[in-house]
Amino acid sequence: KKVAHVITAENDTLSYQYDSVKVVSKNLVKPEVNQQADTANAVVRYPVFENDSLNNYIKSQVFHYFGDEEVPTAFDDIASSFIRGYNDFYLENPGTAQWWYLLIDIKVIRQLHNYVALKYIHSDYAGGAHGNTSISYINFNPKTNSPITLDSLILPEKKAELLKVAEGIFRKNEKISATESLEKKYFFTNGRFSLPKSFYVSDKGLVFLYNPYEIKSYAEGTTELIVPISALTNIAKPQTILNPTE
């Protein structure tokens, strides 16, 4: 089932609409006391732009999540494959009270003439103590039809400086001193501060996001770190969204 929603925004330079896919298992889950019977479902929501390069890049980023064993070719494949997995589980465990779900939700969070940022939320439960949710960002330049990476924004010789600035902000946010070890409280490799892969550019600066288990426990959730534009003046490459001046 697909439902399209036309989205308009004052500063958008690329028009787009949201589409969705939903697949539901026909196997009813055994209800708990005072609850209605339910079943497993898989939902994928995503934007469709008037730009094939961007649409294909979004697909590649989502499909890459599922590895090389069964690479999907369409969003429908993802939802259908998940429900097939649940149906196989149900056949082996008839009358189970275990309820699976998959939600992939991709939203446009910023758009400029040369920049599109999307928030990609992947949430699922397929058994175990709890479900899992991860957030990543997709960054794209629709003018050059190319992905925007951190390397494309930061001067190579300034990467160490970015790391130093970011660590200072992190320590301030976490209320820890400049000399306190990160090894006991956080999951940084060898206790050395590092930046996550997930980032996007807001009007405030570079926004980094650590997902659960990256540097903290599942219960502590996500950790956001913003390096302000003012701190990036001598770090960002010229003629980029971080430093548009020539």
DRENLO-623417 format. One line per field, with one value per residue: residue in three letters; chain; z, x, y of N, C-alpha, C, CB in turn. Coordinates in steps of 0.001 Angstrom, whole numbers. Each point is the difference from the previous one (the first is absolute). Last residue first. Glycine has a CB too. Example, Ala and Ser with C-alpha at 12.3 -4.5 7.8 and 13.67 -1.06 7.14 Angstrom:
// residues 2
rest <- [SER  ALA]
kette <- [A  A]
nw <- [7080  2075]
nu <- [12850  -894]
nv <- [-2250  -5092]
caw <- [60  0]
cau <- [820  -890]
cav <- [1190  1190]
cw <- [730  0]
cu <- [-770  900]
cv <- [1090  1200]
cbw <- [-2145  1246]
cbu <- [1184  -1892]
cbv <- [-628  -1173]
END
This chain:
// residues 246
rest <- [GLU  THR  PRO  ASN  LEU  ILE  THR  GLN  PRO  LYS  ALA  ILE  ASN  THR  LEU  ALA  SER  ILE  PRO  VAL  ILE  LEU  GLU  THR  THR  GLY  GLU  ALA  TYR  SER  LYS  ILE  GLU  TYR  PRO  ASN  TYR  LEU  PHE  VAL  LEU  GLY  LYS  ASP  SER  VAL  TYR  PHE  SER  LYS  PRO  LEU  SER  PHE  ARG  GLY  ASN  THR  PHE  PHE  TYR  LYS  LYS  GLU  LEU  SER  GLU  THR  ALA  SER  ILE  LYS  GLU  ASN  LYS  ARG  PHE  ILE  GLY  GLU  ALA  VAL  LYS  LEU  LEU  GLU  ALA  LYS  LYS  GLU  PRO  LEU  ILE  LEU  SER  ASP  LEU  THR  ILE  PRO  SER  ASN  THR  LYS  PRO  ASN  PHE  ASN  ILE  TYR  SER  ILE  SER  THR  ASN  GLY  HIS  ALA  GLY  GLY  ALA  TYR  ASP  SER  HIS  ILE  TYR  LYS  LEU  ALA  VAL  TYR  ASN  HIS  LEU  GLN  ARG  ILE  VAL  LYS  ILE  ASP  ILE  LEU  LEU  TYR  TRP  TRP  GLN  ALA  THR  GLY  PRO  ASN  GLU  LEU  TYR  PHE  ASP  ASN  TYR  GLY  ARG  ILE  PHE  SER  SER  ALA  ILE  ASP  ASP  PHE  ALA  THR  PRO  VAL  GLU  GLU  ASP  GLY  PHE  TYR  HIS  PHE  VAL  GLN  SER  LYS  ILE  TYR  ASN  ASN  LEU  SER  ASP  ASN  GLU  PHE  VAL  PRO  TYR  ARG  VAL  VAL  ALA  ASN  ALA  THR  ASP  ALA  GLN  GLN  ASN  VAL  GLU  PRO  LYS  VAL  LEU  ASN  LYS  SER  VAL  VAL  LYS  VAL  SER  ASP  TYR  GLN  TYR  SER  LEU  THR  ASP  ASN  GLU  ALA  THR  ILE  VAL  HIS  ALA  VAL  LYS  LYS]
kette <- [A  A  A  A  A  A  A  A  A  A  A  A  A  A  A  A  A  A  A  A  A  A  A  A  A  A  A  A  A  A  A  A  A  A  A  A  A  A  A  A  A  A  A  A  A  A  A  A  A  A  A  A  A  A  A  A  A  A  A  A  A  A  A  A  A  A  A  A  A  A  A  A  A  A  A  A  A  A  A  A  A  A  A  A  A  A  A  A  A  A  A  A  A  A  A  A  A  A  A  A  A  A  A  A  A  A  A  A  A  A  A  A  A  A  A  A  A  A  A  A  A  A  A  A  A  A  A  A  A  A  A  A  A  A  A  A  A  A  A  A  A  A  A  A  A  A  A  A  A  A  A  A  A  A  A  A  A  A  A  A  A  A  A  A  A  A  A  A  A  A  A  A  A  A  A  A  A  A  A  A  A  A  A  A  A  A  A  A  A  A  A  A  A  A  A  A  A  A  A  A  A  A  A  A  A  A  A  A  A  A  A  A  A  A  A  A  A  A  A  A  A  A  A  A  A  A  A  A  A  A  A  A  A  A  A  A  A  A  A  A  A  A  A  A  A  A]
nw <- [-715  4576  553  3381  -15  -4511  -2538  -1781  4277  3833  5781  2816  -526  486  2211  3875  -2430  -1925  4631  -219  3006  1489  1524  2017  -339  5091  3312  -727  -3728  1850  -3790  -4070  -2222  2965  -1096  -3572  818  -4127  -877  -2447  -1465  697  -1151  -4496  -395  -3380  2654  1801  998  313  4980  1081  4561  4611  1557  3191  -3766  -1290  3837  2454  4702  4683  -375  -4266  -185  4827  552  -1946  -1488  3278  -1961  -789  -4809  -1643  1607  -1364  -4166  -379  1109  -2808  -3420  746  169  -3629  -2218  1198  -1516  -3978  -1351  -3044  -2109  1491  -209  -4085  -2507  4189  1822  -5398  -2580  -4519  -4893  -2213  1410  841  2804  3129  4101  4741  2019  5484  2632  4509  1047  3440  1060  3607  4349  -156  -4875  -3316  -2278  1244  -3226  -487  -3308  -619  -3486  79  -4909  -904  -5181  -1015  -3978  1185  4986  2468  4794  102  -3498  2962  -1150  3721  -694  4158  54  4466  1428  4632  2072  1497  -4060  -1331  -3141  -323  -4600  -1903  2643  -1392  -4585  890  2046  -3939  -2882  2656  -826  -4713  -389  2344  -2553  -4136  477  367  -3692  935  5119  -133  3133  653  -688  3511  7  285  -4666  -804  2710  -2339  -4244  865  1264  -3805  -2714  1952  -459  -4504  -902  2552  649  4626  2621  5504  2397  3534  -193  3965  572  4044  2508  2554  4708  2272  4333  5624  3568  -1122  -5630  -4872  -3056  -5080  -4645  -4583  -3445  1295  -3426  -2928  -752  -3109  -252  -3028  1439  -4856  -843  -3070  1603  1908  4179  2334  -41  -1613  -1958  235  -2289  2305  -2993  2871  -2212  2330]
nu <- [34335  -3376  -2648  2298  -4122  -1915  5125  2078  3138  -574  8  3930  226  -5130  -1855  -358  -3207  -2313  984  101  -4313  176  -4632  515  -4746  -203  1954  -2421  3037  4869  3431  2609  -2927  -3221  -2674  3147  2315  -1241  3057  -2149  3832  -3937  -4614  -1626  2610  2828  -542  3321  -127  4790  1651  5610  2776  2296  2402  -1630  -335  -5272  -3965  -3646  998  1106  4241  1955  -790  2784  -231  2986  -4030  -4466  -5518  -3985  -82  -215  4571  1454  -2716  1551  4540  -917  -1756  4015  2770  -2735  43  4796  419  -2696  2047  2624  -4295  -4354  -5337  -2864  2125  1570  -4519  -2798  -4329  -408  -1387  -3461  1410  -4763  -1799  4149  -2418  959  -3350  1301  -1753  -2600  -922  -3577  -205  -4116  2052  825  -1970  -3604  -666  -1404  2441  434  3236  -1168  3137  -1058  2318  2158  565  3202  -925  -4633  -1531  -3574  611  -3248  -3025  -110  401  -1940  461  -2501  -338  -2394  -630  -2728  776  -3983  -127  -3629  3967  5042  14  -3915  1080  4729  -1697  -3264  3749  2816  -3869  -686  4895  -380  -4192  2245  4238  -2364  -2953  4041  3205  4269  2145  4382  -347  5209  2056  -3564  -3138  2586  1239  -4819  150  4181  -1580  -4570  2094  3120  -3935  -2416  4132  604  -4879  -2292  -4580  481  -3516  1446  -1968  -2602  169  -2807  -156  -3463  -508  -5413  -2602  -4442  -553  1266  -2645  3573  2379  -2004  3500  158  -2698  3184  -1018  3810  -588  3625  -764  3184  -1229  1867  81  1574  3967  875  5099  -615  -3648  -197  -4969  -1469  -4153  -181  -4217  295  -949  -900  1138  -1390]
nv <- [32901  -1686  -4121  -3020  -2925  129  1938  4006  -1130  -4556  1671  1099  4697  -256  -3802  2705  2903  -3885  -3845  -5555  -2065  -5152  -2333  -5065  -3054  -3324  -2816  -4226  -1166  3210  3257  -1112  -3789  -2393  4428  3874  5117  3712  4388  4323  3553  4614  1624  -528  -5472  -3272  -5201  -4002  -4953  -1092  2983  1697  -2460  1315  -5126  -3229  -3275  787  2257  -2165  3362  -1296  -2730  1846  4618  1607  5892  3333  2351  -2449  -935  2597  -984  4708  1062  -4546  669  4650  -1759  -3939  3180  2838  -4165  -1961  4424  304  -4668  1329  4158  -2665  -1569  3721  -2687  -358  -3553  -2107  526  1  1797  -3655  3279  2148  4500  1509  -3593  -1826  -3269  -1373  -3535  -515  -4705  -1080  -5385  -1985  -5291  -1529  -3609  -5104  -3042  -586  4367  4782  3902  4990  2177  5255  2554  5234  1902  4827  1451  4348  2435  1524  -3093  -3280  -1961  -3951  -2657  -5198  -5025  -3200  -4998  -2464  -5304  -2310  -5141  -1153  -4894  -2077  -4224  -2884  -1287  1060  -1982  2347  4047  -510  -785  3651  2551  -1252  797  4138  811  -1538  2633  3814  -917  -1352  3904  2710  -3528  -2395  -1314  -3691  -4041  824  4392  3223  3777  4152  62  194  4199  1455  -2030  1861  4331  -586  -1347  3919  2733  -2026  149  4271  -6  -3857  -3128  -109  -5084  -2266  -5361  -2506  -5214  -1620  -4667  990  786  -2018  4136  -1428  -1911  -3923  -75  -2918  -3276  3086  -2254  -518  3193  4256  4749  2606  5302  2842  5518  3943  5273  2855  3788  4103  2049  4573  815  4225  -1097  -5466  -2618  -5383  -2497  -5178  -4488  -4576  -4767  -4560]
caw <- [-887  -524  -1380  -224  1290  798  413  -997  -588  -1337  -1153  -116  -543  -967  -1210  307  416  -1192  -602  -141  -1022  168  -1087  471  -935  -1251  -41  857  -671  45  1262  1082  -610  -43  1159  251  439  846  47  1019  -243  -213  1166  -48  320  196  -1038  156  -277  -1443  -643  -491  -1454  -588  -807  754  763  -132  -1003  -762  -1398  -188  920  -113  -616  -958  479  243  -1192  -162  439  1314  930  42  632  1428  602  113  1008  1308  314  306  1260  1065  166  702  1405  620  1165  1046  469  -545  919  683  -1018  -687  898  1092  791  1460  691  76  -586  -1116  -1211  -736  -1459  -434  -1404  -854  -811  -793  -364  -830  -262  -1382  -402  1177  911  1102  -555  1059  -212  1271  -193  1234  -282  1222  363  1152  521  1126  -222  -1443  -611  -1435  -456  1154  -384  -76  -551  -184  -632  -445  -681  -796  -671  -1049  -435  377  720  1195  -131  1355  945  -307  513  1457  234  -295  1134  1139  -284  359  1458  548  -264  832  1407  319  207  1385  156  -1176  -594  -269  -738  -162  -1339  -310  71  1396  543  -383  759  1411  240  -32  1198  1116  -41  347  1438  667  44  -255  -1449  -565  -1409  -956  -636  -459  -521  -643  -471  -1139  -403  -811  -948  -807  -1261  -1191  -231  710  1447  825  1161  1210  1176  1212  206  61  1273  -166  1225  -249  1055  -381  822  698  387  466  -642  -1396  -751  -501  -555  1000  -506  1014  -604  586  -297  123  -99  0]
cau <- [1094  812  -347  831  525  -1123  -855  -1040  -726  469  -794  43  1309  474  415  1209  1070  601  -605  1159  -33  1140  213  731  887  -505  349  -909  -1300  -900  -719  871  1231  1100  164  -1133  422  -883  382  -721  84  1325  846  352  -1162  308  -582  46  -1259  -172  -811  -1288  -161  -1180  330  -249  1200  1092  986  458  -430  -1396  -922  -20  -1279  22  -639  988  825  1160  1223  446  -73  -1380  -809  317  -536  -1448  -211  200  -1171  -1107  328  -139  -1437  -531  396  -813  -715  973  713  1358  1079  -281  -252  1254  744  653  831  -121  1015  -505  1048  575  -792  27  115  360  382  -359  1119  -240  1201  -217  1174  221  -615  -454  1005  371  -127  13  -567  -432  -244  -252  -376  147  -1099  299  -1180  106  1111  158  480  216  520  122  812  -628  981  -625  1033  -347  1081  -303  1121  -475  1059  -432  940  -630  -1425  -466  784  -244  -1333  104  776  -894  -912  771  268  -1216  -133  989  -455  -1168  401  755  -963  -452  -1094  41  -1286  -69  -1258  -612  184  1148  -385  -219  1309  248  -908  343  1262  -208  -777  944  825  -849  -253  1278  249  1430  100  350  336  -323  1157  -442  1101  -356  1214  -132  1229  905  721  984  -501  528  -649  -1258  155  -76  -828  769  -328  9  -1360  -136  -490  -322  -346  -314  168  -668  268  -1187  -7  -1306  -386  364  392  1358  298  724  531  584  746  -393  862  -760  791  -843]
cav <- [-407  1098  345  1186  451  492  -1112  -275  1128  350  -418  -1459  -367  993  -702  -774  914  599  1190  879  1045  901  955  1175  684  545  1417  769  124  -1154  -161  487  524  -971  -888  -881  -1330  -795  -1409  -756  -1441  -559  265  1418  829  1413  854  1454  695  161  -1032  486  -84  632  1179  1222  365  -961  379  -1151  -60  404  -661  -1462  -366  -1103  -1234  -1058  -201  880  -667  512  -1125  -499  1045  -3  -1223  208  1036  -622  -821  909  668  -993  -247  1171  -131  -1050  531  322  -1196  3  377  1265  1022  328  882  -720  897  -34  -792  -1380  -844  751  -205  1264  -52  1348  -72  1132  463  1202  740  1174  823  380  1271  745  532  -872  -1345  -1019  -1331  -573  -1432  -745  -1378  -781  -889  -851  -692  -940  -934  -214  1229  55  1293  894  1154  1320  938  1312  816  1346  708  1197  651  903  917  1351  855  549  337  330  -790  -1413  -340  -129  -1228  -1123  -192  -489  -1421  -742  -4  -925  -1367  -290  54  -1218  -1084  94  961  867  360  1433  136  -1320  -560  -844  -1411  -393  -377  -1392  -870  118  -706  -1451  -342  36  -1211  -1149  55  -269  -1442  -111  127  1295  -203  1055  623  1320  810  1267  667  899  678  -797  841  -714  -523  646  1296  224  -55  1211  -316  -266  791  -821  -502  -1453  -526  -1419  -710  -1402  -1002  -1241  -1180  -477  -1402  -454  -1247  183  -1184  123  1316  777  1261  865  1097  1270  1142  1237  1216  1188]
cw <- [675  -849  -605  -1438  -123  1386  843  289  -1056  -525  -1317  -1267  -210  -673  -1044  -1234  286  367  -1202  -736  47  -1149  342  -1193  665  -876  -1326  -55  789  -754  -87  1371  1072  -634  -271  1272  301  287  946  -111  1150  -358  -189  1182  -134  247  335  -1068  254  -330  -1501  -645  -376  -1517  -678  -758  756  689  -30  -1087  -720  -1413  -312  864  26  -531  -1092  442  157  -1247  -336  559  1413  1056  146  747  1506  679  242  1125  1371  441  437  1368  1154  233  821  1485  706  1280  1164  567  -704  802  613  -1053  -652  899  1181  636  1503  641  -63  -716  -1207  -1309  -584  -1490  -484  -1401  -892  -784  -893  -284  -930  -137  -1479  -364  1103  865  1040  -659  1283  -258  1365  -354  1320  -253  1267  354  1140  375  1114  -303  -1492  -421  -1506  -363  1194  -457  -230  -438  -377  -562  -422  -653  -688  -599  -1241  -459  338  801  1316  -43  1440  973  -249  593  1501  201  -233  1206  1144  -326  429  1516  601  -167  899  1477  420  324  1465  33  -1221  -651  -254  -847  -236  -1398  -463  125  1437  591  -294  868  1470  343  70  1312  1156  46  444  1507  723  161  -379  -1521  -623  -1416  -958  -535  -525  -448  -800  -328  -1197  -394  -831  -1009  -739  -1240  -1180  -252  646  1470  933  1140  1200  1224  1263  231  -74  1375  -336  1339  -484  1110  -497  789  631  292  523  -806  -1430  -803  -661  -656  1130  -661  1094  -634  626  -227  65  0]
cu <- [1343  1140  833  -209  768  433  -1136  -748  -992  -793  649  -695  162  1299  628  584  1314  1197  778  -488  1285  -8  1141  283  686  1056  -358  271  -936  -1297  -917  -650  972  1285  1071  222  -1254  614  -937  386  -663  -41  1429  877  402  -1301  341  -870  130  -1232  -94  -779  -1386  3  -1252  302  -156  1261  1138  1007  647  -524  -1468  -1067  -229  -1405  -25  -610  976  801  1192  1180  449  -183  -1445  -821  228  -648  -1476  -204  132  -1228  -1126  244  -231  -1500  -541  315  -849  -657  945  786  1357  1184  -240  -191  1317  711  534  910  -233  1025  -414  1075  523  -760  2  322  208  530  -497  1267  -391  1335  -358  1262  258  -712  -611  1074  450  -230  25  -603  -316  -314  -104  -566  344  -1234  465  -1357  145  1095  182  396  203  617  59  1001  -688  1075  -654  1248  -525  1270  -462  1188  -442  1020  -618  908  -584  -1473  -457  733  -318  -1328  134  705  -910  -881  788  148  -1207  -115  942  -450  -1157  357  705  -1024  -420  -1110  190  -1338  -238  -1270  -742  -50  1105  -201  -117  1312  306  -869  390  1282  -202  -708  989  810  -847  -172  1295  369  1483  -105  205  403  -441  1209  -589  1274  -410  1342  -263  1210  905  628  1119  -603  592  -489  -1363  283  -43  -959  829  -250  -108  -1462  -113  -339  -380  -324  -397  232  -829  383  -1338  73  -1372  -259  364  465  1369  526  669  501  453  846  -571  952  -911  878]
cv <- [257  -536  1121  474  1312  450  571  -1302  -477  1195  420  -482  -1501  -411  912  -675  -720  863  525  1241  811  1001  949  899  1191  661  668  1497  905  276  -1214  -155  481  540  -1058  -813  -815  -1366  -746  -1473  -745  -1470  -510  393  1462  752  1441  660  1495  843  248  -1142  500  -163  534  1275  1326  521  -1026  366  -1182  -254  296  -664  -1511  -296  -1064  -1331  -1155  -365  896  -810  368  -1086  -468  1051  -12  -1202  256  1010  -656  -794  931  637  -963  -146  1161  -160  -1057  508  277  -1185  -61  529  1376  1086  426  999  -797  1043  21  -936  -1467  -816  768  -184  1401  -15  1428  -229  1130  323  1169  663  1148  836  236  1292  830  629  -1015  -1347  -824  -1375  -599  -1453  -758  -1387  -760  -808  -902  -565  -1038  -1021  -271  1408  -52  1345  946  1055  1340  997  1317  666  1360  529  1284  739  774  1042  1357  907  497  401  205  -917  -1476  -463  -262  -1342  -1202  -244  -624  -1484  -829  -102  -1027  -1449  -412  -57  -1289  -1087  14  1045  891  328  1485  63  -1314  -587  -946  -1503  -498  -506  -1469  -910  40  -749  -1512  -349  -37  -1294  -1186  -23  -342  -1471  54  -18  1375  -409  1115  757  1302  710  1226  639  908  818  -896  953  -729  -635  770  1426  269  -274  1205  -278  -439  871  -852  -383  -1517  -561  -1435  -644  -1382  -1019  -1178  -1241  -337  -1498  -393  -1260  367  -1211  62  1264  737  1271  944  1097  1257  1157  1218  1237]
cbw <- [-2026  1994  543  1714  723  -1264  -43  -1681  439  -438  1410  2489  1126  1353  443  2288  944  -1126  2235  -34  145  1196  -626  1916  -1898  1169  1588  1487  -980  2204  429  -1604  -2046  -120  623  -2467  958  -949  -495  -39  -1318  1580  1425  -1204  1572  -1476  -448  979  603  -342  2121  -361  -132  1892  -376  1995  -1691  -2175  318  468  -4  1740  1727  -493  -1468  1180  1576  600  -478  2487  -335  448  -1928  -2423  -967  -532  -2145  -2075  -659  -1034  -2444  -1667  -575  -1592  -2455  -1029  -694  -2204  -1129  -1790  -2299  -244  1942  111  -1463  401  2008  -1443  -705  -95  -1829  -2043  863  1213  1465  1042  -23  2305  -379  1974  42  1690  182  963  326  -403  2327  1260  -1859  -1388  -2347  1763  -2388  975  -2034  1170  -2276  1460  -2410  862  -2268  839  -1249  -395  2157  -332  2230  1441  -2466  1817  -1101  1754  -883  1726  -811  1533  -336  1156  952  1986  -1162  66  -1804  662  -1566  -2406  -410  42  -2156  -1639  467  -850  -2480  -410  105  -1904  -2100  -180  -525  -2322  -1698  -55  -2394  -1304  2251  -253  1042  2213  -13  2393  -368  454  -1500  -2119  -48  -413  -2318  -1722  -72  -1210  -2486  -1058  -70  -1900  -2127  808  -134  1947  -134  1808  204  1688  -600  1413  -63  610  861  -848  1563  288  -130  1201  2423  1774  -155  -1607  -188  -797  -882  -1082  -2473  886  438  -2038  1081  -2057  1712  -2490  1987  -1783  341  -1345  -262  690  1441  1943  1743  1283  -1766  1416  -2149  2187  -2146  1618  -1363  1216]
cbu <- [-1419  -588  -2261  1725  133  -1494  1948  1364  1973  663  -2054  50  923  -1112  -1802  -890  -1744  -2231  -894  1685  -2512  1362  -2429  1044  -1468  -2117  1828  -161  294  988  103  1010  -1297  -1728  -2411  -451  2197  -1990  2417  -1928  2141  882  -2038  -2140  -942  2061  -1894  2329  -1260  1123  -1313  979  1602  -60  2331  494  1350  -977  -587  -2182  -302  374  1778  2413  175  2001  -1406  1585  -215  98  -1043  -2352  393  -221  1506  2320  412  14  2158  1606  -333  888  2435  731  -387  1791  2071  -96  -34  1635  -164  -65  -1356  -2365  -954  773  -1048  287  -1336  -571  1637  -1393  1704  -487  -1942  2229  -1147  882  -1291  18  1109  -1689  1422  -2306  1490  -2462  293  1883  1611  -600  379  -861  736  -421  1556  -857  1131  -146  -659  1705  -1200  1985  1148  -778  1158  -1652  1131  211  -644  -1594  1312  -1783  1288  -1852  1057  -1918  1107  -2238  1748  -1228  1888  -1382  -207  2329  1924  -304  -758  1758  1272  -1231  63  1977  -12  -1370  1081  1524  -1073  -702  1645  915  -1524  425  -794  1003  -1075  2514  -967  952  2197  148  -2341  -1010  1083  -1288  -1785  726  727  -1790  -1172  1373  -238  -1961  153  1218  -1254  473  -2246  1516  -1328  294  1271  -1905  1385  -2100  1297  -2394  1362  -1919  -83  -1276  -1699  2135  -493  663  2435  -1649  583  1894  -2318  1591  -341  2358  -1252  1529  -774  1508  -426  292  522  -1550  2497  -1184  2422  1716  -1487  467  -1453  634  -1778  644  -1305  -682  735  -1651  1735  -1832]
cbv <- [498  1397  -737  -781  -2379  -1523  -1659  1240  1482  -2404  161  -164  1995  1744  -1614  -372  1489  -28  563  -1950  108  -1793  -155  -1305  -728  320  -501  -1977  -2288  -651  2490  1620  672  -1758  376  -119  894  1203  586  1658  292  1665  -127  468  -1765  -163  -1642  -141  -2075  -2208  -294  2296  -1957  1654  -871  -1292  -1238  -812  2443  -1060  2494  1713  123  113  2019  -963  1351  1791  2418  295  -2304  780  -1509  546  1778  -799  -1227  1438  1030  -1624  -416  1675  -144  -1807  401  1431  -1229  -1166  2211  528  -881  2525  -862  -697  -1771  -2334  -1126  -2058  2061  -2445  501  424  1601  2144  -375  656  -2226  559  -2179  1552  -2295  881  -2090  328  -1993  -74  949  -983  -5  -1965  868  1633  91  2305  -120  2092  79  2075  -216  1651  70  1251  1809  2346  762  -1860  411  -2006  -224  -664  -1885  -516  -2033  176  -2167  568  -2237  267  -1549  -946  -1160  -2010  -1712  744  145  604  2369  1804  367  1446  2468  1224  464  2065  2266  541  792  2399  1826  -21  1049  2468  -371  -1876  -188  125  -2128  -665  1102  -519  714  2239  1688  366  1789  2358  565  311  2245  1739  -52  1154  2501  1073  -220  2393  1220  419  -2189  1720  -2173  46  -2062  195  -2190  442  -1934  -1349  2009  -2157  1864  545  75  -1682  763  909  -2457  1464  329  -1626  40  -202  2143  -232  2146  -97  1757  484  1463  941  22  1809  -734  1663  -1405  1437  981  -2090  128  -1989  -197  -1113  -1072  -1046  -1208  -1231]
END
